């Protein structure tokens, strides 16, 4: 590939996985909903940015 699409998407999902792990390990009483919303927003932003960078021939 001409661009680093797979490398960038893989790195992004590494950080998303870390946030998901943090959400899973959150203790009782922590407002985990805000963390979950952050994960969803980051995932959708990454998909939007990467779809703009993807070159279709």
FIDOVO-726770 format. One record per residue (C-alpha): residue number from 1; chain; x, y, z. Coordinates in Angstrom, 3 decimals, always signed. Layout:
// FIDOVO-726770
SITE NUM A X Y Z $
...
END
This chain:
// FIDOVO-726770
SITE 1 A +0.000 +0.000 +0.000 $
SITE 2 A +1.079 +3.502 -0.707 $
SITE 3 A -0.083 +4.853 +2.638 $
SITE 4 A +0.165 +3.452 +6.156 $
SITE 5 A -3.544 +2.752 +6.546 $
SITE 6 A -3.197 -0.597 +8.326 $
SITE 7 A -0.469 +0.678 +10.634 $
SITE 8 A -2.516 +3.715 +11.641 $
SITE 9 A -5.744 +1.784 +12.164 $
SITE 10 A -3.878 -0.877 +14.143 $
SITE 11 A -2.262 +1.705 +16.400 $
SITE 12 A -5.590 +3.434 +16.913 $
SITE 13 A -7.257 +0.176 +17.905 $
SITE 14 A -4.427 -0.523 +20.352 $
SITE 15 A -5.337 +2.656 +22.224 $
SITE 16 A -9.052 +1.881 +21.950 $
SITE 17 A -8.365 -1.561 +23.411 $
SITE 18 A -6.511 +0.051 +26.307 $
SITE 19 A -9.498 +2.309 +26.969 $
SITE 20 A -11.836 -0.692 +26.780 $
SITE 21 A -9.659 -2.514 +29.303 $
SITE 22 A -9.741 +0.520 +31.594 $
SITE 23 A -13.536 +0.575 +31.287 $
SITE 24 A -13.746 -3.142 +32.096 $
SITE 25 A -11.478 -2.844 +35.121 $
SITE 26 A -13.241 +0.228 +36.519 $
SITE 27 A -14.251 -0.129 +40.111 $
SITE 28 A -17.738 +0.101 +41.554 $
SITE 29 A -18.940 +3.659 +41.930 $
SITE 30 A -16.828 +5.037 +39.107 $
SITE 31 A -18.805 +6.726 +36.416 $
SITE 32 A -17.923 +4.253 +33.700 $
SITE 33 A -20.552 +5.603 +31.312 $
SITE 34 A -18.432 +8.654 +30.505 $
SITE 35 A -15.441 +6.405 +29.806 $
SITE 36 A -17.573 +4.225 +27.531 $
SITE 37 A -18.826 +7.293 +25.654 $
SITE 38 A -15.215 +8.444 +25.199 $
SITE 39 A -14.335 +5.049 +23.705 $
SITE 40 A -17.262 +5.150 +21.268 $
SITE 41 A -16.487 +8.722 +20.186 $
SITE 42 A -12.821 +7.919 +19.641 $
SITE 43 A -13.667 +4.813 +17.616 $
SITE 44 A -16.091 +6.691 +15.375 $
SITE 45 A -13.622 +9.559 +14.909 $
SITE 46 A -10.888 +7.139 +13.893 $
SITE 47 A -13.172 +5.485 +11.345 $
SITE 48 A -14.137 +8.870 +9.922 $
SITE 49 A -10.545 +10.095 +9.644 $
SITE 50 A -9.261 +6.848 +8.178 $
SITE 51 A -12.059 +6.693 +5.610 $
SITE 52 A -11.004 +10.153 +4.416 $
SITE 53 A -7.362 +9.040 +4.138 $
SITE 54 A -8.126 +5.808 +2.290 $
SITE 55 A -7.287 +6.092 -1.370 $
SITE 56 A -9.709 +4.364 -3.700 $
SITE 57 A -8.298 +3.720 -7.129 $
END
